[in-house]
Amino acid sequence: MALARNVEFMTKCFSHLTLLKRNRVNCLITDPIKCASSVTGKETLDNASDSSAVSIAANRPALPLVVGRKLEYPQTFSVPRQAWVENLDTVDEVKLGIIDLHPSVFARPPRLDILHQNVRWQLTYRRARFAKTKTRAEVRGGHRKPWPQKGTGRARHGSIRSPLFRGGGIVHGPRGAKSYFYMLPFWLRVYGLTTALSIKLAQDDLHIVDSLDIPTDDPNFLERLIEERKWGISVLFIDDTDIMPKNITQATDSINHYNLMPVYGLNVYSMLKHNTLVLTLAAVERIEERILFQLNRLDLSITKSHKRDRKSVV
């Protein structure tokens, strides 16, 4: 008898929870803003921020946004890589389409030696030394001979500012500002960019978005988005222009490990320094355009052939 009563009680509870869940779903479908206002606590803030993105999501183009595109300089023996195009206007990830990526830019072999040379070059060329020491001609005093040449039993000296004396001049010391700048070869710089982009894509640390527009300038929205999508601690956002959207500029201003960068500033050290790399569609187009131009330009290949022919003649 008691067992039957417990089963009946559990059945009523389950039916009641099912009814509440059904009403909740209907409420979200019919009027999400009104439904968000009826919830208290943290859920109210979450639904309110989500409802603010409803208008932006409504203006989003119909899916899929990108299915395929014609790649310049197609490769005969390489298959184009593909990546999802995501959104930034909601915390939850929405797949907007698939984009083809050129294998010459995003499918290079992982040459760690090239990455090391690029990072070492970037850290070295910005280094400068300003230390300066005085020689015996610049140290104050010491113009008189300290003691006679003969008759004292001491060694022969002509000045107490000799490097042999304490307080004397320094021999072979640093002599002022010195730059450690040197230029890495052109092809190592180009291959460094393609290698870093390829490694980021292979490790699933490269994400492509339609734009950098977010519905609010609150940094908490960006932190929730990155945490929800399991991105890295540090994120680098790349766009094709240096004039970024206002909301994402203000949201990343107070967070040091979220940085914005235009395409013309993209470099190997910054890509490796950040855990996640986020590119816009316009940035992908611009990066491929510039790198493919450098990889397939004729003037450098002609120059190389002339040098090779000249060496063979000599």
Secondary structure, 3 states (H helix, E strand, C coil): CHHHHHHHHHHHHHHHHHHHHHHHHHHHHHCHHHHHHCCCCHHHHHHHHHHHCHHHHHCCCCCCCCCCCCCCCCCCCCCCEEEEEECCCCCCCCCCEEEEECHHHHCCCCCHHHHHHHHHHHHHHCCEECCECCCCCCCCCCCCCCCCCCCCCCCCCCCCCCCCCCCCCCCCCCECCEECCCCCCHHHHHHHHHHHHHHHHHCCCEEEECCCCCCCCCHHHHHHHHHHCCCCCCEEEEECCCCCCHHHHHHHHCCCCEEEEEHHHCCHHHHHHCCEEEEEHHHHHHHHHHHHHHHHCHHHHHHHHHHHHHHHHC
